[in-house]
Amino acid sequence: MTDPTTSLSTNELAARWGLKPSALRHHRSQGTGPAFVTLDRAFLPRSTPYVVYPLASVLAFEAAHNITPLN
């Protein structure tokens, strides 16, 4: 299972990059964004995000695409 301390939710990544969460969902559906992991909702508390972006993947994507995070 992905460790929540080393991954970002869609909302967290959107805030990091200054995007709307819907923009990240679009990139995810097109296969053009950073790697993500879909977690099994059956084993998660209700408020836990089921799509997360591992921090290592986010950092690699930022480096490869010259993205400077806002925060």
C-alpha positions as CSV (number, residue, x, y, z in Angstrom):
1,M,0.0,0.0,0.0
2,T,1.2,3.5,-0.7
3,D,2.3,5.5,2.4
4,P,0.1,8.6,2.7
5,T,3.1,10.6,4.1
6,T,5.0,10.0,0.8
7,S,2.2,10.7,-1.5
8,L,-0.1,13.5,-2.5
9,S,-3.9,13.6,-3.1
10,T,-5.3,15.1,-6.2
11,N,-6.3,18.2,-4.2
12,E,-2.8,18.5,-2.7
13,L,-1.0,18.2,-6.0
14,A,-3.4,20.7,-7.6
15,A,-2.6,23.2,-4.9
16,R,1.1,22.5,-5.3
17,W,1.0,23.3,-9.0
18,G,-1.7,26.0,-8.9
19,L,-4.2,23.9,-10.9
20,K,-7.8,22.9,-10.4
21,P,-8.3,19.3,-9.3
22,S,-10.3,18.7,-12.5
23,A,-7.3,19.6,-14.6
24,L,-5.3,16.8,-12.9
25,R,-8.2,14.4,-13.4
26,H,-8.2,15.3,-17.1
27,H,-4.4,14.7,-17.4
28,R,-4.9,11.4,-15.5
29,S,-7.6,10.2,-17.9
30,Q,-5.4,11.2,-20.9
31,G,-2.3,9.6,-19.5
32,T,-0.3,12.8,-19.6
33,G,0.3,13.5,-15.9
34,P,2.5,12.1,-13.3
35,A,2.2,8.4,-12.3
36,F,-0.6,7.7,-9.8
37,V,-1.9,4.9,-7.7
38,T,-5.5,3.9,-7.3
39,L,-6.2,2.5,-3.9
40,D,-8.9,-0.1,-3.1
41,R,-11.7,1.9,-1.5
42,A,-13.0,-1.1,0.4
43,F,-10.0,-0.9,2.8
44,L,-9.9,2.9,3.3
45,P,-11.7,5.2,5.7
46,R,-14.3,7.3,4.0
47,S,-12.3,10.5,4.0
48,T,-9.1,9.0,2.6
49,P,-8.4,9.8,-1.1
50,Y,-8.4,6.7,-3.3
51,V,-6.1,8.2,-6.0
52,V,-2.7,9.3,-4.8
53,Y,0.4,10.5,-6.5
54,P,3.7,9.1,-5.0
55,L,6.0,11.9,-4.1
56,A,8.9,10.3,-6.0
57,S,6.8,10.3,-9.2
58,V,5.7,13.9,-8.7
59,L,9.3,15.1,-8.1
60,A,10.5,13.2,-11.2
61,F,7.6,14.6,-13.3
62,E,8.4,18.1,-12.1
63,A,12.1,17.7,-13.0
64,A,11.4,16.2,-16.4
65,H,8.9,18.9,-17.3
66,N,10.6,21.9,-15.7
67,I,7.7,22.5,-13.3
68,T,8.4,24.7,-10.3
69,P,5.9,24.0,-7.5
70,L,4.1,27.0,-5.9
71,N,4.4,25.5,-2.4
